[in-house]
């Protein structure tokens, strides 16, 4: 640790030891190690002066060049962070000699990213804390992977529960429905008083409506618990998008919406899919976008080959609504979770979409910020074009 400490301090303040070729080479090598780390790293002393600043810390929207940071007060360099909060963090590490770790969320680049910050005490030969090393690591992808794994486990459990309960619940529902139908037939009896007939008719309609709603909920739960791979075939994504838009054209509340469609033409976008299920997913996402925009405005619909993974295709549904908070975003795909008023949704739509896409070997991602709208991104593996 003392060797690293000396090298770090000498980066900021060259000494006569730099004349020693061996020492200079070691100092250069240590700096190369720091610069090669895929982590942002900086070091401050007890006067809160920056004594080291690696290359990774120079990049990004909040990056600062090393020459502009070394020797300056950390509070002057990191102006976007409250000075009292920064000072309290450093003081805690200097005082306790313990590592401080926490996660922060940043939207500086337009996309919400999560960074895990570690503040590590650096001691001299006598064990006295002389500096604090701060490391920032982008853990967004790791956290998303953990959330997706947890979500998959939840959906698997719900699917198993639904499959087991379907038979037991459907039987009494069928009995209730049959009884309601029989009662409705009795309403034709001329001996029944008109006032009583009207009351019975309303009650029968309510029973029938609730029976069918319960069945729809159960069928929705089973949509992501049933194996459906046998019905898949190579399908042009453009055809799936066009079919979705044709159906939405006749939707009573979607007619006031405008859709800005942008489908890449530089490559054939073919996925192995159950066409009806993917249409179901796109319709659900488009209708959710409509609700987020209060039934007015323009929804963006884009499809293109992934610039990161060429073997994947990306479909984006972009709304200009009020955005989704972090808390809500973490629960979006949970069965029965909904932010809509009572009676306007079962909270199963996105859960079913998640299950369908996962069953196709894909995933759904969400980017959103309050006041800036949301982007729902469906990512699917490409297939060979149909012949």
DRENDO-1510 file (C-alpha; in Angstrom, 1 decimal, always signed):
<recs>
REC; n; res; u; v; w
REC; 1; UNK; +0.0; +0.0; +0.0 .
REC; 2; UNK; +2.8; +2.4; +0.8 .
REC; 3; UNK; +4.3; +1.8; -2.7 .
REC; 4; UNK; +0.9; +2.7; -4.3 .
REC; 5; UNK; +0.6; +5.7; -2.0 .
REC; 6; UNK; +4.0; +7.1; -3.0 .
REC; 7; UNK; +3.3; +6.6; -6.7 .
REC; 8; UNK; -0.1; +8.2; -6.4 .
REC; 9; UNK; +1.2; +11.3; -4.6 .
REC; 10; UNK; +4.1; +11.6; -7.0 .
REC; 11; UNK; +1.6; +11.7; -9.9 .
REC; 12; UNK; +0.4; +15.0; -8.5 .
REC; 13; UNK; +3.7; +16.3; -7.2 .
REC; 14; UNK; +6.9; +15.1; -9.0 .
REC; 15; UNK; +9.9; +14.8; -6.7 .
REC; 16; UNK; +13.7; +14.3; -7.1 .
REC; 17; UNK; +13.1; +10.5; -7.1 .
REC; 18; UNK; +11.7; +10.9; -10.6 .
REC; 19; UNK; +15.3; +11.2; -11.8 .
REC; 20; UNK; +15.8; +7.6; -10.8 .
REC; 21; UNK; +14.8; +5.6; -14.0 .
REC; 22; UNK; +13.7; +2.6; -12.1 .
REC; 23; UNK; +11.5; +4.6; -9.8 .
REC; 24; UNK; +10.1; +6.6; -12.7 .
REC; 25; UNK; +9.3; +3.4; -14.6 .
REC; 26; UNK; +7.5; +2.0; -11.5 .
REC; 27; UNK; +5.6; +5.2; -11.1 .
REC; 28; UNK; +4.6; +5.1; -14.8 .
REC; 29; UNK; +3.6; +1.5; -14.5 .
REC; 30; UNK; +1.4; +2.2; -11.4 .
REC; 31; UNK; -0.3; +5.0; -13.2 .
REC; 32; UNK; -1.0; +2.7; -16.2 .
REC; 33; UNK; -2.6; +0.3; -13.9 .
REC; 34; UNK; -4.9; +3.0; -12.5 .
REC; 35; UNK; -5.7; +4.3; -16.0 .
REC; 36; UNK; -6.6; +0.8; -17.3 .
REC; 37; UNK; -9.2; +0.1; -14.6 .
REC; 38; UNK; -12.8; +0.2; -16.0 .
REC; 39; UNK; -13.7; +2.2; -12.9 .
REC; 40; UNK; -13.6; +5.8; -12.1 .
REC; 41; UNK; -11.0; +6.4; -9.4 .
REC; 42; UNK; -9.7; +9.5; -7.5 .
REC; 43; UNK; -7.8; +10.0; -4.3 .
REC; 44; UNK; -8.0; +12.9; -1.8 .
REC; 45; UNK; -5.8; +13.8; +1.2 .
REC; 46; UNK; -6.9; +15.1; +4.6 .
REC; 47; UNK; -7.0; +18.6; +3.1 .
REC; 48; UNK; -9.5; +17.4; +0.6 .
REC; 49; UNK; -7.0; +18.0; -2.2 .
REC; 50; UNK; -7.1; +15.6; -5.3 .
REC; 51; UNK; -3.9; +13.6; -5.4 .
REC; 52; UNK; -4.8; +11.1; -8.1 .
REC; 53; UNK; -7.4; +11.0; -10.9 .
REC; 54; UNK; -7.5; +8.1; -13.4 .
REC; 55; UNK; -8.4; +8.3; -17.1 .
REC; 56; UNK; -11.8; +6.7; -16.7 .
REC; 57; UNK; -12.7; +9.5; -14.4 .
REC; 58; UNK; -12.2; +11.9; -17.3 .
REC; 59; UNK; -14.9; +10.3; -19.5 .
REC; 60; UNK; -18.7; +10.8; -19.5 .
REC; 61; UNK; -21.0; +13.7; -19.1 .
REC; 62; UNK; -19.5; +14.6; -15.7 .
REC; 63; UNK; -15.9; +13.7; -16.6 .
REC; 64; UNK; -13.1; +16.1; -15.6 .
REC; 65; UNK; -9.6; +16.2; -17.1 .
REC; 66; UNK; -6.8; +15.0; -14.9 .
REC; 67; UNK; -4.8; +18.3; -15.2 .
REC; 68; UNK; -7.9; +20.2; -14.2 .
REC; 69; UNK; -8.4; +18.0; -11.1 .
REC; 70; UNK; -5.0; +17.3; -9.6 .
REC; 71; UNK; -4.0; +19.6; -6.7 .
REC; 72; UNK; -7.5; +21.2; -6.5 .
REC; 73; UNK; -10.1; +20.9; -3.8 .
REC; 74; UNK; -12.4; +18.0; -4.5 .
REC; 75; UNK; -15.3; +20.4; -3.8 .
REC; 76; UNK; -14.2; +22.7; -6.6 .
REC; 77; UNK; -13.9; +19.7; -9.0 .
REC; 78; UNK; -17.2; +17.9; -8.2 .
REC; 79; UNK; -19.4; +21.0; -8.2 .
REC; 80; UNK; -22.6; +19.0; -9.0 .
REC; 81; UNK; -22.5; +17.3; -5.7 .
REC; 82; UNK; -23.4; +19.2; -2.5 .
REC; 83; UNK; -20.2; +20.1; -0.6 .
REC; 84; UNK; -21.6; +19.2; +2.8 .
REC; 85; UNK; -22.6; +15.7; +1.7 .
REC; 86; UNK; -19.2; +15.1; +0.1 .
REC; 87; UNK; -17.4; +16.3; +3.2 .
REC; 88; UNK; -19.5; +14.2; +5.5 .
REC; 89; UNK; -18.6; +11.1; +3.4 .
REC; 90; UNK; -14.9; +11.8; +3.5 .
REC; 91; UNK; -14.9; +12.7; +7.2 .
REC; 92; UNK; -16.6; +9.4; +8.0 .
REC; 93; UNK; -13.9; +7.4; +6.3 .
REC; 94; UNK; -11.1; +9.4; +7.8 .
REC; 95; UNK; -12.7; +9.1; +11.3 .
REC; 96; UNK; -13.8; +5.4; +11.3 .
REC; 97; UNK; -11.2; +4.0; +9.0 .
REC; 98; UNK; -13.9; +1.8; +7.4 .
REC; 99; UNK; -15.0; +1.4; +3.8 .
REC; 100; UNK; -18.1; +3.4; +2.9 .
REC; 101; UNK; -20.3; +1.9; +0.1 .
REC; 102; UNK; -23.5; +3.2; -1.5 .
REC; 103; UNK; -25.4; +3.3; -4.8 .
REC; 104; UNK; -26.4; +6.5; -6.6 .
REC; 105; UNK; -28.5; +7.0; -9.7 .
REC; 106; UNK; -27.5; +9.5; -12.4 .
REC; 107; UNK; -29.4; +10.7; -15.5 .
REC; 108; UNK; -26.6; +13.1; -16.6 .
REC; 109; UNK; -26.4; +11.3; -20.0 .
REC; 110; UNK; -30.1; +11.1; -20.5 .
REC; 111; UNK; -30.2; +7.4; -19.6 .
REC; 112; UNK; -30.6; +6.5; -15.9 .
REC; 113; UNK; -27.5; +4.7; -14.7 .
REC; 114; UNK; -26.7; +3.3; -11.3 .
REC; 115; UNK; -23.2; +3.7; -9.9 .
REC; 116; UNK; -21.8; +1.8; -6.9 .
REC; 117; UNK; -19.5; +4.2; -5.0 .
REC; 118; UNK; -16.8; +2.9; -2.6 .
REC; 119; UNK; -14.7; +5.2; -0.4 .
REC; 120; UNK; -11.7; +3.3; +0.9 .
REC; 121; UNK; -9.3; +4.4; +3.6 .
REC; 122; UNK; -5.6; +4.4; +2.7 .
REC; 123; UNK; -3.2; +4.2; +5.6 .
REC; 124; UNK; +0.5; +5.0; +6.1 .
REC; 125; UNK; +3.0; +2.7; +7.8 .
REC; 126; UNK; +1.7; +3.6; +11.2 .
REC; 127; UNK; -1.9; +2.7; +10.3 .
REC; 128; UNK; -3.1; +6.3; +10.2 .
REC; 129; UNK; -5.6; +7.1; +7.5 .
REC; 130; UNK; -4.0; +9.7; +5.2 .
REC; 131; UNK; -6.1; +9.5; +2.1 .
REC; 132; UNK; -9.4; +8.3; +0.8 .
REC; 133; UNK; -9.7; +6.4; -2.4 .
REC; 134; UNK; -13.0; +6.8; -4.2 .
REC; 135; UNK; -14.1; +4.2; -6.8 .
REC; 136; UNK; -17.2; +4.5; -8.9 .
REC; 137; UNK; -18.5; +1.5; -10.9 .
REC; 138; UNK; -21.4; +1.4; -13.3 .
REC; 139; UNK; -23.5; -1.5; -12.0 .
REC; 140; UNK; -26.7; -0.7; -14.1 .
REC; 141; UNK; -26.5; -3.9; -16.2 .
REC; 142; UNK; -25.8; -6.1; -13.2 .
REC; 143; UNK; -28.7; -4.7; -11.3 .
REC; 144; UNK; -31.0; -5.1; -14.3 .
REC; 145; UNK; -29.9; -8.7; -14.7 .
REC; 146; UNK; -30.7; -9.3; -11.0 .
REC; 147; UNK; -34.1; -7.7; -11.4 .
REC; 148; UNK; -34.8; -9.7; -14.5 .
REC; 149; UNK; -33.8; -13.0; -12.8 .
REC; 150; UNK; -36.0; -12.1; -9.8 .
REC; 151; UNK; -38.9; -11.2; -12.1 .
REC; 152; UNK; -38.5; -14.5; -14.0 .
REC; 153; UNK; -38.7; -16.4; -10.7 .
REC; 154; UNK; -41.9; -14.5; -9.7 .
REC; 155; UNK; -43.5; -15.2; -13.1 .
REC; 156; UNK; -42.6; -18.8; -13.0 .
REC; 157; UNK; -44.2; -19.2; -9.5 .
REC; 158; UNK; -47.3; -17.3; -10.6 .
REC; 159; UNK; -47.6; -19.4; -13.8 .
REC; 160; UNK; -47.3; -22.6; -11.8 .
REC; 161; UNK; -49.9; -21.4; -9.3 .
REC; 162; UNK; -52.3; -20.4; -12.1 .
REC; 163; UNK; -51.9; -23.7; -13.9 .
REC; 164; UNK; -52.7; -25.6; -10.7 .
REC; 165; UNK; -55.7; -23.4; -9.7 .
REC; 166; UNK; -57.2; -23.0; -13.2 .
REC; 167; UNK; -59.3; -26.2; -13.0 .
REC; 168; UNK; -60.4; -25.7; -9.4 .
REC; 169; UNK; -61.6; -22.1; -10.1 .
REC; 170; UNK; -63.0; -22.7; -13.5 .
REC; 171; UNK; -65.5; -25.3; -12.3 .
REC; 172; UNK; -67.3; -23.0; -9.8 .
REC; 173; UNK; -67.1; -20.1; -12.3 .
REC; 174; UNK; -68.9; -22.3; -14.8 .
REC; 175; UNK; -71.6; -23.2; -12.3 .
REC; 176; UNK; -72.1; -19.6; -11.4 .
REC; 177; UNK; -72.3; -18.6; -15.0 .
REC; 178; UNK; -74.9; -21.4; -15.7 .
REC; 179; UNK; -77.0; -20.3; -12.8 .
REC; 180; UNK; -77.0; -16.7; -13.9 .
REC; 181; UNK; -78.0; -17.8; -17.4 .
REC; 182; UNK; -80.9; -19.9; -16.0 .
REC; 183; UNK; -82.0; -16.9; -13.9 .
REC; 184; UNK; -81.9; -14.7; -16.9 .
REC; 185; UNK; -84.2; -17.1; -18.8 .
REC; 186; UNK; -86.7; -16.9; -16.0 .
REC; 187; UNK; -87.0; -13.2; -16.5 .
REC; 188; UNK; -89.3; -14.0; -19.5 .
REC; 189; UNK; -92.0; -15.2; -17.1 .
REC; 190; UNK; -94.9; -12.8; -17.5 .
REC; 191; UNK; -95.9; -13.4; -13.8 .
REC; 192; UNK; -92.8; -11.7; -12.6 .
REC; 193; UNK; -93.4; -8.1; -11.5 .
REC; 194; UNK; -91.7; -5.5; -13.8 .
REC; 195; UNK; -89.7; -3.9; -10.9 .
REC; 196; UNK; -88.4; -7.3; -9.8 .
REC; 197; UNK; -87.6; -8.2; -13.4 .
REC; 198; UNK; -85.5; -5.1; -13.9 .
REC; 199; UNK; -83.6; -5.7; -10.7 .
REC; 200; UNK; -82.9; -9.4; -11.5 .
REC; 201; UNK; -81.8; -8.5; -15.0 .
REC; 202; UNK; -79.2; -6.1; -13.7 .
REC; 203; UNK; -77.9; -8.6; -11.1 .
REC; 204; UNK; -77.7; -11.3; -13.8 .
REC; 205; UNK; -75.7; -9.0; -16.1 .
REC; 206; UNK; -73.3; -8.2; -13.2 .
REC; 207; UNK; -72.8; -11.8; -12.4 .
REC; 208; UNK; -72.2; -12.7; -16.1 .
REC; 209; UNK; -69.8; -9.8; -16.5 .
REC; 210; UNK; -67.8; -10.7; -13.4 .
REC; 211; UNK; -67.6; -14.4; -14.4 .
REC; 212; UNK; -66.2; -13.6; -17.8 .
REC; 213; UNK; -63.8; -11.1; -16.2 .
REC; 214; UNK; -62.5; -13.7; -13.8 .
REC; 215; UNK; -62.0; -16.1; -16.7 .
REC; 216; UNK; -60.0; -13.5; -18.6 .
REC; 217; UNK; -57.8; -13.0; -15.6 .
REC; 218; UNK; -57.1; -16.7; -15.3 .
REC; 219; UNK; -56.5; -17.1; -19.0 .
REC; 220; UNK; -54.1; -14.1; -18.9 .
REC; 221; UNK; -52.1; -15.7; -16.1 .
REC; 222; UNK; -51.8; -18.9; -18.2 .
REC; 223; UNK; -50.6; -17.0; -21.3 .
REC; 224; UNK; -47.1; -17.0; -19.9 .
REC; 225; UNK; -47.2; -20.5; -18.3 .
REC; 226; UNK; -48.2; -22.5; -21.4 .
REC; 227; UNK; -45.4; -23.7; -23.8 .
REC; 228; UNK; -46.1; -22.2; -27.2 .
REC; 229; UNK; -42.8; -22.8; -29.1 .
REC; 230; UNK; -44.5; -25.3; -31.5 .
REC; 231; UNK; -46.5; -22.6; -33.3 .
REC; 232; UNK; -43.5; -20.3; -34.1 .
REC; 233; UNK; -42.2; -19.7; -37.5 .
REC; 234; UNK; -39.8; -17.2; -39.2 .
REC; 235; UNK; -41.8; -13.9; -39.5 .
REC; 236; UNK; -41.0; -10.5; -41.0 .
REC; 237; UNK; -41.0; -7.9; -38.2 .
REC; 238; UNK; -42.5; -5.4; -40.6 .
REC; 239; UNK; -45.5; -7.6; -41.2 .
REC; 240; UNK; -46.1; -7.9; -37.5 .
REC; 241; UNK; -45.9; -4.2; -37.0 .
REC; 242; UNK; -48.2; -3.5; -39.9 .
REC; 243; UNK; -50.8; -6.1; -38.6 .
REC; 244; UNK; -50.6; -4.4; -35.1 .
REC; 245; UNK; -51.3; -1.0; -36.7 .
REC; 246; UNK; -54.2; -2.3; -38.7 .
REC; 247; UNK; -55.9; -3.6; -35.6 .
REC; 248; UNK; -55.2; -0.4; -33.7 .
REC; 249; UNK; -56.8; +1.6; -36.4 .
REC; 250; UNK; -60.2; +0.1; -35.4 .
REC; 251; UNK; -59.6; +0.6; -31.6 .
REC; 252; UNK; -62.2; +3.1; -30.4 .
REC; 253; UNK; -59.9; +5.2; -28.2 .
REC; 254; UNK; -56.7; +4.9; -30.3 .
REC; 255; UNK; -58.1; +6.7; -33.3 .
REC; 256; UNK; -57.0; +10.1; -32.0 .
REC; 257; UNK; -53.4; +9.0; -31.7 .
REC; 258; UNK; -50.6; +9.5; -34.3 .
REC; 259; UNK; -47.9; +6.8; -34.8 .
REC; 260; UNK; -44.5; +7.7; -36.1 .
REC; 261; UNK; -43.2; +4.5; -37.6 .
REC; 262; UNK; -39.5; +3.9; -38.4 .
REC; 263; UNK; -38.5; +0.4; -39.5 .
REC; 264; UNK; -34.9; -0.1; -40.6 .
REC; 265; UNK; -34.6; -1.0; -44.3 .
REC; 266; UNK; -30.8; -1.7; -44.3 .
REC; 267; UNK; -31.3; -5.4; -43.2 .
REC; 268; UNK; -34.0; -8.0; -43.2 .
REC; 269; UNK; -35.6; -8.2; -39.7 .
REC; 270; UNK; -36.9; -11.8; -39.3 .
REC; 271; UNK; -37.8; -13.3; -35.9 .
REC; 272; UNK; -38.9; -16.8; -35.1 .
REC; 273; UNK; -42.2; -16.1; -33.4 .
REC; 274; UNK; -45.8; -16.8; -32.7 .
REC; 275; UNK; -47.1; -13.8; -34.8 .
REC; 276; UNK; -50.3; -13.4; -32.8 .
REC; 277; UNK; -48.4; -13.3; -29.5 .
REC; 278; UNK; -46.0; -10.6; -30.7 .
REC; 279; UNK; -49.0; -8.6; -32.1 .
REC; 280; UNK; -50.5; -8.9; -28.6 .
REC; 281; UNK; -47.3; -7.6; -27.0 .
REC; 282; UNK; -47.1; -4.6; -29.4 .
REC; 283; UNK; -50.7; -3.8; -29.0 .
REC; 284; UNK; -50.4; -3.8; -25.2 .
REC; 285; UNK; -47.4; -1.5; -25.3 .
REC; 286; UNK; -49.0; +0.9; -27.7 .
REC; 287; UNK; -52.2; +1.1; -25.7 .
REC; 288; UNK; -50.2; +1.7; -22.5 .
REC; 289; UNK; -48.4; +4.5; -24.3 .
REC; 290; UNK; -51.7; +5.9; -25.3 .
REC; 291; UNK; -52.9; +5.9; -21.7 .
REC; 292; UNK; -49.6; +7.5; -20.6 .
REC; 293; UNK; -50.2; +10.4; -23.0 .
REC; 294; UNK; -53.9; +10.8; -22.0 .
REC; 295; UNK; -55.1; +9.6; -25.4 .
REC; 296; UNK; -53.5; +12.4; -27.5 .
REC; 297; UNK; -50.1; +13.0; -29.2 .
REC; 298; UNK; -47.6; +11.0; -31.2 .
REC; 299; UNK; -46.2; +7.6; -30.3 .
REC; 300; UNK; -42.9; +6.5; -31.7 .
REC; 301; UNK; -42.5; +3.0; -33.0 .
REC; 302; UNK; -39.1; +1.9; -34.1 .
REC; 303; UNK; -37.6; -1.4; -35.2 .
REC; 304; UNK; -33.9; -2.0; -36.1 .
REC; 305; UNK; -31.0; -4.4; -35.7 .
REC; 306; UNK; -29.2; -4.0; -32.4 .
REC; 307; UNK; -26.1; -1.9; -32.8 .
REC; 308; UNK; -24.6; -3.7; -29.8 .
REC; 309; UNK; -25.5; -7.3; -30.6 .
REC; 310; UNK; -26.0; -7.8; -34.3 .
REC; 311; UNK; -27.9; -11.0; -33.8 .
REC; 312; UNK; -30.7; -9.2; -32.1 .
REC; 313; UNK; -33.6; -7.0; -33.2 .
REC; 314; UNK; -34.9; -4.1; -31.2 .
REC; 315; UNK; -38.5; -2.8; -31.2 .
REC; 316; UNK; -39.1; +0.5; -29.3 .
REC; 317; UNK; -42.4; +2.0; -28.3 .
REC; 318; UNK; -41.7; +5.6; -27.3 .
REC; 319; UNK; -44.3; +7.8; -25.6 .
REC; 320; UNK; -44.3; +11.5; -24.5 .
REC; 321; UNK; -46.1; +10.9; -21.3 .
REC; 322; UNK; -45.4; +11.9; -17.7 .
REC; 323; UNK; -42.7; +9.2; -17.2 .
REC; 324; UNK; -42.4; +6.4; -14.6 .
REC; 325; UNK; -40.8; +6.8; -11.2 .
REC; 326; UNK; -38.0; +4.4; -10.2 .
REC; 327; UNK; -40.2; +2.8; -7.6 .
REC; 328; UNK; -43.0; +2.1; -10.1 .
REC; 329; UNK; -40.5; +0.9; -12.7 .
REC; 330; UNK; -39.2; -1.8; -10.3 .
REC; 331; UNK; -42.7; -3.3; -10.1 .
REC; 332; UNK; -44.0; -2.8; -13.6 .
REC; 333; UNK; -43.9; -6.5; -14.6 .
REC; 334; UNK; -45.4; -7.8; -11.4 .
REC; 335; UNK; -48.7; -9.6; -11.9 .
REC; 336; UNK; -51.7; -7.5; -10.7 .
REC; 337; UNK; -49.6; -4.4; -10.2 .
REC; 338; UNK; -51.2; -1.4; -11.9 .
REC; 339; UNK; -51.2; +2.4; -11.6 .
REC; 340; UNK; -54.5; +2.7; -13.5 .
REC; 341; UNK; -57.8; +3.6; -11.7 .
REC; 342; UNK; -59.9; +0.7; -10.4 .
REC; 343; UNK; -61.8; -1.0; -13.2 .
REC; 344; UNK; -59.4; +0.1; -15.9 .
REC; 345; UNK; -56.9; -2.6; -15.8 .
REC; 346; UNK; -56.1; -6.0; -14.1 .
REC; 347; UNK; -52.4; -5.3; -13.8 .
REC; 348; UNK; -51.7; -8.4; -16.0 .
REC; 349; UNK; -50.9; -6.7; -19.4 .
REC; 350; UNK; -47.2; -6.1; -18.9 .
REC; 351; UNK; -46.7; -9.4; -17.0 .
REC; 352; UNK; -48.1; -11.3; -20.0 .
REC; 353; UNK; -45.9; -9.3; -22.3 .
REC; 354; UNK; -42.9; -10.1; -20.2 .
REC; 355; UNK; -43.8; -13.8; -20.2 .
REC; 356; UNK; -44.4; -13.9; -24.0 .
REC; 357; UNK; -41.1; -12.1; -24.8 .
REC; 358; UNK; -39.1; -14.2; -22.4 .
REC; 359; UNK; -40.7; -17.4; -23.9 .
REC; 360; UNK; -39.4; -16.1; -27.3 .
REC; 361; UNK; -35.8; -15.9; -25.9 .
REC; 362; UNK; -36.0; -12.1; -25.6 .
REC; 363; UNK; -36.3; -9.5; -22.9 .
REC; 364; UNK; -38.1; -6.2; -22.2 .
REC; 365; UNK; -36.3; -3.1; -21.0 .
REC; 366; UNK; -37.7; +0.2; -19.9 .
REC; 367; UNK; -36.1; +3.7; -19.9 .
REC; 368; UNK; -38.0; +6.4; -18.3 .
REC; 369; UNK; -37.7; +9.6; -16.4 .
REC; 370; UNK; -40.4; +11.7; -14.7 .
REC; 371; UNK; -41.6; +14.4; -17.0 .
REC; 372; UNK; -39.7; +13.1; -20.1 .
REC; 373; UNK; -41.8; +10.1; -21.2 .
REC; 374; UNK; -40.9; +6.4; -21.5 .
REC; 375; UNK; -39.3; +4.0; -23.9 .
REC; 376; UNK; -40.3; +0.3; -23.8 .
REC; 377; UNK; -37.8; -1.8; -25.6 .
REC; 378; UNK; -38.5; -5.4; -26.8 .
REC; 379; UNK; -35.3; -7.2; -27.7 .
REC; 380; UNK; -35.6; -10.5; -29.7 .
REC; 381; UNK; -33.1; -12.9; -31.3 .
REC; 382; UNK; -33.0; -12.7; -35.1 .
REC; 383; UNK; -33.9; -15.8; -37.1 .
REC; 384; UNK; -32.9; -16.8; -40.6 .
REC; 385; UNK; -35.3; -15.3; -43.3 .
REC; 386; UNK; -38.1; -17.6; -44.3 .
REC; 387; UNK; -37.6; -19.4; -47.6 .
</recs>
